[in-house]
Amino acid sequence: MAVLSADEVAAALAGLTGWEGDAAAIRRQVEAADFPTAIQIVDDIAVAAEQADHHPDIDIRWRTLRLVLATHSEGGVTAKDLELARTIDGIVAAHS
């Protein structure tokens, strides 16, 4: 799977909610209503990530989630990261 160029990543990020980044990685911060909701979001992301066999880095601080996506085996952002970002957007929206 090919690493996307900085321009390709920038174009894709324009269509995603709250994501930023570059060709190395994309990031999003999510504020959940409370800690249990944050954990439910993480649980749902875990299921989706396992199904996609593609796993984000997740940092949980009370109700704040910091998500980072990169395809480490390829050395940067690929289509798999953008696909999982779209899935994460849907999960977050479902818990809002």
Number of C-alpha atoms within 10 A of each C-alpha: 10 12 18 17 15 14 11 15 22 17 11 15 19 11 10 14 15 12 21 17 16 18 18 19 18 21 19 19 15 17 16 19 12 11 16 12 16 21 17 15 21 20 13 16 23 17 12 17 16 11 10 12 9 17 21 19 10 17 13 14 11 13 15 17 20 15 19 20 24 25 20 13 7 12 13 19 26 23 17 18 20 19 13 19 24 15 16 23 18 14 18 21 11 9 13 11
